[in-house]
Amino acid sequence: MISKDDYQMLRNLEEFQYLPIDCFDQLMAATHLRKASKNHVLFFKGDNRDKLFLIKSGYVKLEDTDSSGTFLYTDYVKHNTIFPYGGMFLEKTYDFSAKAITDIEYFYIPVDLYENFVATNSTQMRVLCQKLSRLLRIHEIRLRNVVTSSAQDRIVQSLAILLFDVCEDNILPFSITTVEIAALSATTRETVSHVLKSLKEKNIVELSGRKLVFLNRDYFLNYIY
C-alpha cells in the first residue's frame, strides 16, 4: 500500500487525473513503492513487460546494446516520469534495459490494469497520446542529431537534450562520462573530449570530474528547436 501523500501526488499527475476514482483506487491498491541503490537494474531487455515505473526521486538510464556491447540506444529518465511508454497496448516484453544511476525511489504499476482503464477513458487516452507525441518529438530531434554530418553539432545537440529534457536547473543531476556522451551523439570519446574542451574554453560548459554544468543556457537553444 502507498501513503496518503503519495496517493494524492499520483492522483494529481496527468497520467492518472482523469481516471474515475474507483479505477484509480484499484490501480493504487496494486501500486507499490520501492527503494533501490545506484546500479540496481529495474528490468532487462526481453523481460516480460508487466510493469510501468514512475520515479519518485533519483534518475534512471535506459539502454540497449548489440552483441558486441556497443550502445544502440541511450536515454535518461528523471523523477515524476512514467516509463516505458514504448510498447503500450502492443509489446509483451521490454525493448531495452533500465538501470538506476543514482539511488532511487520508484513506484511500480501493473501495465495491464493501467492499459485497461486508459483504453475505456477517452480523456485519459488523449493525455497519453499527448505524452507520446512529446516523447516522439524528442526522438525526432535525436534522429536529426544522428544524421547531422558535423560531429561537433551532434555532441552539442546531445548536450542540449540533456539540458532541456533532464536538468532541473543548469547542472546535470548525475555524473556522465565522455563515453556516454559519445554514445548519445554517435561519435568517439576523443571527439567528445575535444568538443568539451572547446566549450569549456568559451565558458559554455564546465566539467569537473564527471559533473557537467551548463554555463550558457541560451547557446543550446539553437540546437533543440
NUDREN-524782 format. One record per residue: x, y, z of N, C-alpha, C in turn. Coordinates in nm, 2 decimals, m for minus. Layout:
// residues N
X / Y / Z / X / Y / Z / X / Y / Z .
...
This chain:
// residues 225
0.08 / m0.12 / 0.00 / 0.00 / 0.00 / 0.00 / 0.09 / 0.13 / 0.00 .
0.04 / 0.23 / m0.06 / 0.11 / 0.36 / m0.06 / 0.05 / 0.45 / 0.04 .
0.13 / 0.56 / 0.08 / 0.08 / 0.65 / 0.18 / m0.03 / 0.75 / 0.12 .
m0.10 / 0.82 / 0.21 / m0.20 / 0.91 / 0.16 / m0.13 / 1.03 / 0.08 .
m0.01 / 1.07 / 0.12 / 0.06 / 1.17 / 0.05 / 0.09 / 1.13 / m0.09 .
0.14 / 1.00 / m0.10 / 0.18 / 0.95 / m0.24 / 0.05 / 0.93 / m0.32 .
m0.05 / 0.89 / m0.26 / m0.18 / 0.87 / m0.33 / m0.22 / 1.00 / m0.39 .
m0.22 / 1.11 / m0.31 / m0.26 / 1.24 / m0.36 / m0.17 / 1.29 / m0.47 .
m0.04 / 1.27 / m0.45 / 0.06 / 1.31 / m0.55 / 0.04 / 1.24 / m0.68 .
0.01 / 1.11 / m0.68 / m0.01 / 1.04 / m0.80 / m0.14 / 1.08 / m0.87 .
m0.24 / 1.11 / m0.79 / m0.37 / 1.15 / m0.84 / m0.36 / 1.28 / m0.92 .
m0.27 / 1.36 / m0.88 / m0.26 / 1.49 / m0.94 / m0.17 / 1.49 / m1.07 .
m0.11 / 1.37 / m1.10 / m0.03 / 1.36 / m1.22 / m0.12 / 1.34 / m1.34 .
m0.08 / 1.40 / m1.46 / m0.16 / 1.39 / m1.58 / m0.20 / 1.25 / m1.62 .
m0.10 / 1.16 / m1.59 / m0.12 / 1.02 / m1.63 / m0.24 / 0.95 / m1.56 .
m0.29 / 1.01 / m1.45 / m0.39 / 0.95 / m1.37 / m0.51 / 1.03 / m1.34 .
m0.50 / 1.16 / m1.36 / m0.60 / 1.25 / m1.30 / m0.74 / 1.24 / m1.37 .
m0.75 / 1.19 / m1.48 / m0.88 / 1.18 / m1.55 / m0.94 / 1.04 / m1.53 .
m0.88 / 0.95 / m1.46 / m0.94 / 0.82 / m1.44 / m1.05 / 0.83 / m1.34 .
m1.16 / 0.76 / m1.35 / m1.26 / 0.76 / m1.25 / m1.20 / 0.71 / m1.11 .
m1.25 / 0.77 / m1.01 / m1.19 / 0.74 / m0.88 / m1.19 / 0.59 / m0.84 .
m1.29 / 0.52 / m0.88 / m1.29 / 0.38 / m0.85 / m1.18 / 0.30 / m0.93 .
m1.16 / 0.34 / m1.05 / m1.05 / 0.28 / m1.13 / m0.91 / 0.32 / m1.07 .
m0.90 / 0.45 / m1.03 / m0.77 / 0.50 / m0.97 / m0.75 / 0.42 / m0.84 .
m0.85 / 0.40 / m0.76 / m0.83 / 0.33 / m0.64 / m0.79 / 0.19 / m0.66 .
m0.84 / 0.12 / m0.76 / m0.80 / m0.01 / m0.79 / m0.65 / m0.02 / m0.83 .
m0.62 / 0.08 / m0.91 / m0.48 / 0.09 / m0.96 / m0.38 / 0.12 / m0.84 .
m0.42 / 0.20 / m0.75 / m0.33 / 0.23 / m0.64 / m0.32 / 0.12 / m0.54 .
m0.42 / 0.04 / m0.53 / m0.42 / m0.08 / m0.45 / m0.32 / m0.18 / m0.50 .
m0.29 / m0.18 / m0.63 / m0.19 / m0.27 / m0.69 / m0.06 / m0.20 / m0.72 .
m0.04 / m0.07 / m0.68 / 0.08 / 0.00 / m0.70 / 0.17 / m0.01 / m0.57 .
0.30 / m0.02 / m0.59 / 0.39 / m0.03 / m0.47 / 0.51 / 0.06 / m0.49 .
0.56 / 0.11 / m0.37 / 0.67 / 0.20 / m0.37 / 0.79 / 0.12 / m0.32 .
0.90 / 0.13 / m0.39 / 1.03 / 0.06 / m0.35 / 1.15 / 0.16 / m0.35 .
1.25 / 0.12 / m0.29 / 1.38 / 0.19 / m0.29 / 1.48 / 0.10 / m0.35 .
1.58 / 0.16 / m0.42 / 1.69 / 0.08 / m0.48 / 1.81 / 0.17 / m0.48 .
1.93 / 0.10 / m0.47 / 2.06 / 0.17 / m0.48 / 2.10 / 0.19 / m0.62 .
2.20 / 0.28 / m0.63 / 2.26 / 0.30 / m0.76 / 2.31 / 0.17 / m0.83 .
2.29 / 0.16 / m0.96 / 2.32 / 0.04 / m1.04 / 2.22 / m0.07 / m1.03 .
2.12 / m0.05 / m0.95 / 2.01 / m0.16 / m0.95 / 1.94 / m0.16 / m1.08 .
1.92 / m0.28 / m1.14 / 1.85 / m0.30 / m1.27 / 1.70 / m0.32 / m1.24 .
1.62 / m0.23 / m1.30 / 1.48 / m0.24 / m1.29 / 1.42 / m0.35 / m1.38 .
1.47 / m0.36 / m1.50 / 1.44 / m0.47 / m1.59 / 1.54 / m0.48 / m1.70 .
1.55 / m0.59 / m1.76 / 1.64 / m0.62 / m1.87 / 1.56 / m0.62 / m2.00 .
1.63 / m0.59 / m2.11 / 1.56 / m0.61 / m2.24 / 1.52 / m0.75 / m2.26 .
1.39 / m0.77 / m2.30 / 1.34 / m0.90 / m2.32 / 1.26 / m0.95 / m2.20 .
1.27 / m0.89 / m2.09 / 1.18 / m0.93 / m1.97 / 1.04 / m0.90 / m2.00 .
0.95 / m0.97 / m1.94 / 0.81 / m0.96 / m1.95 / 0.77 / m0.81 / m1.92 .
0.70 / m0.75 / m2.01 / 0.66 / m0.61 / m1.98 / 0.53 / m0.60 / m1.90 .
0.54 / m0.63 / m1.77 / 0.42 / m0.64 / m1.69 / 0.41 / m0.52 / m1.59 .
0.51 / m0.43 / m1.59 / 0.50 / m0.31 / m1.50 / 0.54 / m0.18 / m1.57 .
0.47 / m0.07 / m1.53 / 0.52 / 0.06 / m1.56 / 0.59 / 0.11 / m1.44 .
0.68 / 0.20 / m1.46 / 0.76 / 0.26 / m1.34 / 0.75 / 0.41 / m1.34 .
0.74 / 0.46 / m1.22 / 0.74 / 0.61 / m1.20 / 0.84 / 0.64 / m1.09 .
0.94 / 0.72 / m1.13 / 1.05 / 0.76 / m1.04 / 1.00 / 0.87 / m0.95 .
1.01 / 0.84 / m0.82 / 0.97 / 0.94 / m0.72 / 1.09 / 1.03 / m0.69 .
1.21 / 0.97 / m0.68 / 1.33 / 1.05 / m0.66 / 1.45 / 0.97 / m0.73 .
1.54 / 1.05 / m0.78 / 1.65 / 0.99 / m0.85 / 1.64 / 0.98 / m1.00 .
1.73 / 0.91 / m1.06 / 1.74 / 0.91 / m1.21 / 1.77 / 0.77 / m1.26 .
1.72 / 0.73 / m1.38 / 1.74 / 0.60 / m1.43 / 1.79 / 0.62 / m1.58 .
1.88 / 0.52 / m1.61 / 1.93 / 0.52 / m1.75 / 1.87 / 0.41 / m1.83 .
1.82 / 0.43 / m1.95 / 1.76 / 0.33 / m2.04 / 1.87 / 0.31 / m2.14 .
1.89 / 0.18 / m2.17 / 2.00 / 0.15 / m2.27 / 1.97 / 0.02 / m2.34 .
2.02 / 0.01 / m2.46 / 2.02 / m0.11 / m2.54 / 2.15 / m0.12 / m2.61 .
2.20 / m0.24 / m2.62 / 2.33 / m0.27 / m2.68 / 2.32 / m0.38 / m2.78 .
2.42 / m0.39 / m2.87 / 2.42 / m0.50 / m2.96 / 2.51 / m0.61 / m2.91 .
2.53 / m0.72 / m2.98 / 2.61 / m0.83 / m2.93 / 2.75 / m0.80 / m2.89 .
2.81 / m0.69 / m2.95 / 2.95 / m0.65 / m2.92 / 2.96 / m0.56 / m2.80 .
2.84 / m0.52 / m2.75 / 2.84 / m0.43 / m2.63 / 2.83 / m0.29 / m2.67 .
2.82 / m0.26 / m2.80 / 2.81 / m0.12 / m2.85 / 2.67 / m0.07 / m2.82 .
2.66 / 0.06 / m2.76 / 2.54 / 0.12 / m2.73 / 2.46 / 0.15 / m2.86 .
2.34 / 0.10 / m2.87 / 2.25 / 0.14 / m2.98 / 2.15 / 0.24 / m2.94 .
2.12 / 0.25 / m2.81 / 2.02 / 0.34 / m2.76 / 2.05 / 0.38 / m2.62 .
2.05 / 0.50 / m2.59 / 2.07 / 0.55 / m2.45 / 1.98 / 0.67 / m2.42 .
1.91 / 0.66 / m2.31 / 1.82 / 0.77 / m2.27 / 1.82 / 0.78 / m2.12 .
1.77 / 0.89 / m2.06 / 1.76 / 0.91 / m1.92 / 1.62 / 0.95 / m1.87 .
1.59 / 0.90 / m1.76 / 1.45 / 0.93 / m1.70 / 1.47 / 1.00 / m1.57 .
1.40 / 1.11 / m1.56 / 1.40 / 1.19 / m1.43 / 1.28 / 1.16 / m1.34 .
1.28 / 1.21 / m1.22 / 1.17 / 1.18 / m1.13 / 1.04 / 1.24 / m1.18 .
0.93 / 1.19 / m1.13 / 0.79 / 1.22 / m1.17 / 0.76 / 1.19 / m1.32 .
0.83 / 1.09 / m1.37 / 0.82 / 1.05 / m1.51 / 0.78 / 0.90 / m1.51 .
0.68 / 0.87 / m1.58 / 0.64 / 0.73 / m1.60 / 0.72 / 0.67 / m1.73 .
0.76 / 0.55 / m1.72 / 0.82 / 0.48 / m1.83 / 0.81 / 0.33 / m1.81 .
0.82 / 0.25 / m1.92 / 0.84 / 0.30 / m2.06 / 0.70 / 0.31 / m2.13 .
0.69 / 0.42 / m2.20 / 0.57 / 0.44 / m2.28 / 0.57 / 0.35 / m2.41 .
0.69 / 0.33 / m2.46 / 0.71 / 0.25 / m2.58 / 0.65 / 0.11 / m2.55 .
0.58 / 0.06 / m2.65 / 0.52 / m0.07 / m2.64 / 0.38 / m0.07 / m2.58 .
0.33 / 0.04 / m2.54 / 0.20 / 0.05 / m2.48 / 0.09 / m0.01 / m2.57 .
0.01 / m0.10 / m2.52 / m0.10 / m0.17 / m2.59 / m0.05 / m0.26 / m2.70 .
0.08 / m0.28 / m2.71 / 0.14 / m0.36 / m2.82 / 0.24 / m0.46 / m2.78 .
0.35 / m0.42 / m2.71 / 0.46 / m0.52 / m2.69 / 0.43 / m0.60 / m2.56 .
0.49 / m0.72 / m2.56 / 0.48 / m0.80 / m2.44 / 0.61 / m0.81 / m2.36 .
0.72 / m0.76 / m2.42 / 0.85 / m0.75 / m2.35 / 0.91 / m0.61 / m2.36 .
1.00 / m0.58 / m2.27 / 1.07 / m0.46 / m2.28 / 1.17 / m0.45 / m2.39 .
1.18 / m0.34 / m2.46 / 1.27 / m0.32 / m2.57 / 1.41 / m0.28 / m2.53 .
1.44 / m0.25 / m2.40 / 1.57 / m0.20 / m2.36 / 1.58 / m0.24 / m2.21 .
1.69 / m0.21 / m2.15 / 1.71 / m0.23 / m2.01 / 1.70 / m0.09 / m1.93 .
1.68 / m0.10 / m1.80 / 1.67 / 0.02 / m1.72 / 1.75 / 0.00 / m1.60 .
1.84 / 0.09 / m1.57 / 1.93 / 0.08 / m1.45 / 1.93 / 0.21 / m1.38 .
1.93 / 0.21 / m1.25 / 1.94 / 0.33 / m1.16 / 2.08 / 0.38 / m1.17 .
2.09 / 0.51 / m1.20 / 2.23 / 0.58 / m1.20 / 2.25 / 0.67 / m1.08 .
2.15 / 0.67 / m0.99 / 2.16 / 0.73 / m0.86 / 2.07 / 0.64 / m0.77 .
2.08 / 0.66 / m0.64 / 1.98 / 0.59 / m0.55 / 1.84 / 0.64 / m0.59 .
1.74 / 0.55 / m0.59 / 1.61 / 0.59 / m0.64 / 1.50 / 0.54 / m0.55 .
1.39 / 0.61 / m0.55 / 1.26 / 0.56 / m0.50 / 1.17 / 0.56 / m0.62 .
1.10 / 0.45 / m0.63 / 1.01 / 0.43 / m0.75 / 0.88 / 0.36 / m0.72 .
0.78 / 0.39 / m0.79 / 0.65 / 0.31 / m0.79 / 0.65 / 0.22 / m0.91 .
0.60 / 0.10 / m0.89 / 0.57 / 0.01 / m1.00 / 0.42 / m0.02 / m1.01 .
0.37 / m0.01 / m1.13 / 0.23 / m0.01 / m1.16 / 0.20 / m0.12 / m1.26 .
0.10 / m0.20 / m1.24 / 0.06 / m0.31 / m1.33 / 0.02 / m0.25 / m1.47 .
0.09 / m0.30 / m1.57 / 0.07 / m0.25 / m1.71 / m0.07 / m0.28 / m1.75 .
m0.11 / m0.41 / m1.73 / m0.24 / m0.45 / m1.79 / m0.36 / m0.37 / m1.73 .
m0.35 / m0.35 / m1.60 / m0.46 / m0.27 / m1.53 / m0.46 / m0.13 / m1.58 .
m0.35 / m0.06 / m1.59 / m0.34 / 0.08 / m1.64 / m0.39 / 0.08 / m1.78 .
m0.35 / m0.01 / m1.87 / m0.39 / 0.00 / m2.01 / m0.54 / m0.03 / m2.02 .
m0.60 / m0.12 / m1.94 / m0.74 / m0.14 / m1.95 / m0.82 / m0.02 / m1.91 .
m0.78 / 0.05 / m1.80 / m0.85 / 0.17 / m1.76 / m0.84 / 0.28 / m1.86 .
m0.72 / 0.30 / m1.91 / m0.70 / 0.41 / m2.01 / m0.78 / 0.39 / m2.14 .
m0.78 / 0.26 / m2.18 / m0.85 / 0.23 / m2.31 / m1.00 / 0.26 / m2.30 .
m1.06 / 0.27 / m2.19 / m1.20 / 0.30 / m2.18 / m1.23 / 0.44 / m2.13 .
m1.13 / 0.53 / m2.14 / m1.14 / 0.66 / m2.09 / m1.08 / 0.76 / m2.20 .
m1.16 / 0.82 / m2.28 / m1.11 / 0.90 / m2.39 / m1.03 / 1.02 / m2.35 .
m1.06 / 1.08 / m2.24 / m0.98 / 1.20 / m2.19 / m0.84 / 1.15 / m2.15 .
m0.84 / 1.04 / m2.07 / m0.71 / 0.99 / m2.03 / m0.63 / 0.94 / m2.14 .
m0.69 / 0.88 / m2.24 / m0.62 / 0.84 / m2.36 / m0.57 / 0.95 / m2.44 .
m0.64 / 1.07 / m2.44 / m0.59 / 1.19 / m2.51 / m0.46 / 1.23 / m2.44 .
m0.46 / 1.23 / m2.31 / m0.34 / 1.27 / m2.24 / m0.22 / 1.18 / m2.27 .
m0.25 / 1.05 / m2.28 / m0.14 / 0.96 / m2.31 / m0.09 / 0.98 / m2.45 .
m0.18 / 1.01 / m2.54 / m0.13 / 1.04 / m2.68 / m0.05 / 1.17 / m2.68 .
m0.08 / 1.27 / m2.60 / 0.00 / 1.39 / m2.60 / 0.14 / 1.36 / m2.54 .
0.14 / 1.28 / m2.44 / 0.27 / 1.24 / m2.38 / 0.36 / 1.17 / m2.48 .
0.29 / 1.08 / m2.56 / 0.37 / 1.00 / m2.66 / 0.41 / 1.10 / m2.77 .
0.33 / 1.20 / m2.81 / 0.37 / 1.29 / m2.91 / 0.49 / 1.38 / m2.86 .
0.49 / 1.42 / m2.74 / 0.61 / 1.49 / m2.69 / 0.73 / 1.41 / m2.69 .
0.72 / 1.28 / m2.65 / 0.83 / 1.19 / m2.65 / 0.88 / 1.17 / m2.79 .
0.79 / 1.15 / m2.89 / 0.82 / 1.14 / m3.03 / 0.90 / 1.26 / m3.08 .
0.86 / 1.38 / m3.03 / 0.93 / 1.50 / m3.07 / 1.08 / 1.50 / m3.03 .
1.10 / 1.45 / m2.91 / 1.24 / 1.44 / m2.85 / 1.32 / 1.35 / m2.94 .
1.26 / 1.23 / m2.97 / 1.33 / 1.13 / m3.05 / 1.35 / 1.18 / m3.20 .
1.26 / 1.26 / m3.25 / 1.28 / 1.32 / m3.38 / 1.40 / 1.41 / m3.38 .
1.42 / 1.49 / m3.27 / 1.53 / 1.58 / m3.25 / 1.66 / 1.49 / m3.25 .
1.65 / 1.38 / m3.17 / 1.77 / 1.29 / m3.16 / 1.80 / 1.23 / m3.29 .
1.70 / 1.19 / m3.37 / 1.73 / 1.13 / m3.50 / 1.79 / 1.24 / m3.59 .
1.74 / 1.36 / m3.59 / 1.80 / 1.47 / m3.66 / 1.95 / 1.49 / m3.62 .
1.97 / 1.47 / m3.49 / 2.11 / 1.48 / m3.44 / 2.20 / 1.37 / m3.50 .
2.15 / 1.25 / m3.51 / 2.24 / 1.14 / m3.55 / 2.28 / 1.16 / m3.70 .
2.19 / 1.21 / m3.78 / 2.22 / 1.22 / m3.92 / 2.29 / 1.35 / m3.96 .
2.31 / 1.44 / m3.86 / 2.39 / 1.56 / m3.89 / 2.54 / 1.52 / m3.91 .
2.59 / 1.57 / m4.02 / 2.73 / 1.53 / m4.06 / 2.84 / 1.58 / m3.96 .
2.81 / 1.69 / m3.90 / 2.91 / 1.75 / m3.81 / 2.91 / 1.68 / m3.67 .
3.02 / 1.62 / m3.63 / 3.03 / 1.55 / m3.50 / 3.01 / 1.65 / m3.39 .
3.07 / 1.77 / m3.41 / 3.05 / 1.88 / m3.31 / 2.91 / 1.91 / m3.28 .
2.83 / 1.93 / m3.39 / 2.69 / 1.96 / m3.38 / 2.61 / 1.84 / m3.31 .
2.65 / 1.72 / m3.34 / 2.58 / 1.61 / m3.28 / 2.61 / 1.61 / m3.13 .
2.73 / 1.64 / m3.09 / 2.76 / 1.64 / m2.95 / 2.69 / 1.75 / m2.88 .
2.69 / 1.87 / m2.94 / 2.62 / 1.99 / m2.87 / 2.47 / 1.96 / m2.87 .
2.41 / 1.90 / m2.97 / 2.27 / 1.87 / m2.97 / 2.23 / 1.77 / m2.86 .
2.32 / 1.67 / m2.84 / 2.30 / 1.58 / m2.73 / 2.31 / 1.64 / m2.60 .
2.40 / 1.73 / m2.58 / 2.41 / 1.81 / m2.45 / 2.28 / 1.89 / m2.43 .
2.23 / 1.95 / m2.54 / 2.11 / 2.04 / m2.53 / 1.99 / 1.95 / m2.49 .
1.98 / 1.83 / m2.54 / 1.87 / 1.75 / m2.50 / 1.88 / 1.71 / m2.35 .
2.00 / 1.69 / m2.30 / 2.02 / 1.66 / m2.16 / 1.98 / 1.78 / m2.08 .
2.02 / 1.90 / m2.12 / 1.99 / 2.02 / m2.05 / 1.84 / 2.05 / m2.04 .
1.77 / 2.04 / m2.15 / 1.63 / 2.08 / m2.15 / 1.53 / 1.97 / m2.12 .
1.58 / 1.84 / m2.13 / 1.49 / 1.73 / m2.10 / 1.51 / 1.67 / m1.96 .
1.63 / 1.69 / m1.91 / 1.66 / 1.62 / m1.78 / 1.69 / 1.71 / m1.67 .
1.77 / 1.82 / m1.70 / 1.81 / 1.91 / m1.59 / 1.70 / 1.99 / m1.53 .
1.70 / 2.00 / m1.39 / 1.60 / 2.09 / m1.32 / 1.65 / 2.23 / m1.33 .
1.79 / 2.25 / m1.33 / 1.85 / 2.38 / m1.34 / 1.95 / 2.37 / m1.45 .
2.07 / 2.43 / m1.42 / 2.18 / 2.42 / m1.52 / 2.28 / 2.32 / m1.49 .
2.26 / 2.23 / m1.40 / 2.35 / 2.13 / m1.36 / 2.29 / 1.99 / m1.39 .
2.37 / 1.91 / m1.46 / 2.32 / 1.77 / m1.49 / 2.33 / 1.70 / m1.35 .
2.21 / 1.64 / m1.31 / 2.20 / 1.59 / m1.17 / 2.26 / 1.45 / m1.15 .
2.34 / 1.40 / m1.24 / 2.41 / 1.28 / m1.23 / 2.54 / 1.29 / m1.30 .
2.63 / 1.20 / m1.27 / 2.76 / 1.21 / m1.34 / 2.75 / 1.14 / m1.48 .
2.83 / 1.19 / m1.57 / 2.83 / 1.14 / m1.70 / 2.97 / 1.13 / m1.76 .
3.00 / 1.03 / m1.84 / 3.14 / 1.02 / m1.89 / 3.14 / 1.06 / m2.04 .
3.26 / 1.08 / m2.09 / 3.27 / 1.11 / m2.23 / 3.23 / 0.99 / m2.32 .
3.24 / 0.87 / m2.26 / 3.20 / 0.75 / m2.34 / 3.05 / 0.75 / m2.35 .
2.97 / 0.79 / m2.25 / 2.83 / 0.80 / m2.25 / 2.78 / 0.91 / m2.35 .
2.85 / 1.03 / m2.34 / 2.82 / 1.14 / m2.44 / 2.84 / 1.09 / m2.58 .
2.95 / 1.02 / m2.60 / 2.98 / 0.97 / m2.73 / 2.87 / 0.87 / m2.78 .
2.82 / 0.79 / m2.69 / 2.71 / 0.70 / m2.73 / 2.59 / 0.78 / m2.77 .
2.56 / 0.89 / m2.70 / 2.44 / 0.97 / m2.73 / 2.45 / 1.04 / m2.86 .
2.58 / 1.08 / m2.90 / 2.60 / 1.16 / m3.02 / 2.66 / 1.08 / m3.13 .
2.67 / 0.95 / m3.12 / 2.72 / 0.87 / m3.23 / 2.85 / 0.92 / m3.28 .
2.95 / 0.93 / m3.19 / 3.08 / 0.97 / m3.22 / 3.18 / 0.90 / m3.13 .
3.30 / 0.95 / m3.13 / 3.41 / 0.89 / m3.05 / 3.43 / 0.96 / m2.92 .
3.49 / 0.89 / m2.82 / 3.52 / 0.96 / m2.69 / 3.62 / 1.07 / m2.71 .
3.72 / 1.05 / m2.81 / 3.82 / 1.15 / m2.83 / 3.76 / 1.28 / m2.89 .
3.66 / 1.26 / m2.98 / 3.59 / 1.38 / m3.04 / 3.51 / 1.45 / m2.93 .
3.45 / 1.38 / m2.84 / 3.37 / 1.44 / m2.73 / 3.47 / 1.52 / m2.64 .
3.58 / 1.46 / m2.61 / 3.68 / 1.53 / m2.52 / 3.72 / 1.66 / m2.59 .
3.75 / 1.66 / m2.72 / 3.79 / 1.78 / m2.79 / 3.68 / 1.89 / m2.79 .
3.56 / 1.85 / m2.82 / 3.45 / 1.95 / m2.82 / 3.42 / 2.00 / m2.68 .
3.43 / 1.92 / m2.58 / 3.41 / 1.97 / m2.44 / 3.52 / 2.07 / m2.40 .
3.64 / 2.04 / m2.44 / 3.75 / 2.13 / m2.41 / 3.72 / 2.27 / m2.48 .
3.67 / 2.26 / m2.60 / 3.64 / 2.39 / m2.67 / 3.53 / 2.46 / m2.60 .
3.42 / 2.39 / m2.56 / 3.31 / 2.46 / m2.49 / 3.35 / 2.51 / m2.36 .
3.44 / 2.44 / m2.29 / 3.49 / 2.49 / m2.16 / 3.58 / 2.62 / m2.18 .
3.66 / 2.63 / m2.28 / 3.74 / 2.74 / m2.31 / 3.65 / 2.87 / m2.34 .
3.53 / 2.84 / m2.40 / 3.44 / 2.95 / m2.43 / 3.34 / 2.98 / m2.32 .
3.36 / 2.91 / m2.20 / 3.27 / 2.93 / m2.09 / 3.13 / 2.90 / m2.12 .
3.11 / 2.79 / m2.20 / 2.97 / 2.75 / m2.23 / 2.93 / 2.63 / m2.14 .
3.03 / 2.55 / m2.10 / 3.01 / 2.44 / m2.01 / 3.12 / 2.44 / m1.91 .
3.10 / 2.37 / m1.80 / 3.21 / 2.34 / m1.71 / 3.20 / 2.19 / m1.67 .
3.31 / 2.12 / m1.67 / 3.31 / 1.98 / m1.64 / 3.42 / 1.96 / m1.54 .
3.37 / 1.93 / m1.42 / 3.46 / 1.90 / m1.31 / 3.44 / 1.75 / m1.27 .
3.54 / 1.67 / m1.30 / 3.53 / 1.53 / m1.28 / 3.43 / 1.48 / m1.38 .
3.32 / 1.43 / m1.33 / 3.21 / 1.38 / m1.42 / 3.08 / 1.47 / m1.40 .
3.10 / 1.59 / m1.33 / 2.99 / 1.68 / m1.31 / 2.98 / 1.78 / m1.42 .
2.87 / 1.79 / m1.49 / 2.86 / 1.88 / m1.61 / 2.77 / 1.99 / m1.57 .
2.82 / 2.11 / m1.59 / 2.74 / 2.24 / m1.56 / 2.73 / 2.32 / m1.69 .
2.61 / 2.36 / m1.72 / 2.58 / 2.44 / m1.83 / 2.58 / 2.59 / m1.79 .
2.68 / 2.66 / m1.85 / 2.71 / 2.80 / m1.81 / 2.63 / 2.90 / m1.90 .
2.60 / 2.85 / m2.02 / 2.54 / 2.94 / m2.12 / 2.42 / 2.87 / m2.18 .
2.30 / 2.88 / m2.11 / 2.18 / 2.81 / m2.15 / 2.14 / 2.85 / m2.29 .
2.14 / 2.98 / m2.32 / 2.10 / 3.03 / m2.45 / 2.17 / 2.97 / m2.56 .
2.30 / 2.93 / m2.54 / 2.38 / 2.88 / m2.65 / 2.32 / 2.75 / m2.71 .
2.25 / 2.67 / m2.62 / 2.20 / 2.54 / m2.66 / 2.06 / 2.55 / m2.72 .
1.99 / 2.67 / m2.71 / 1.86 / 2.68 / m2.76 / 1.85 / 2.65 / m2.91 .
1.96 / 2.70 / m2.99 / 1.96 / 2.68 / m3.13 / 1.97 / 2.53 / m3.17 .
2.00 / 2.45 / m3.08 / 2.03 / 2.31 / m3.11 / 1.91 / 2.22 / m3.07 .
1.81 / 2.28 / m3.01 / 1.70 / 2.20 / m2.96 / 1.57 / 2.23 / m3.03 .
1.56 / 2.34 / m3.10 / 1.43 / 2.37 / m3.17 / 1.45 / 2.38 / m3.32 .
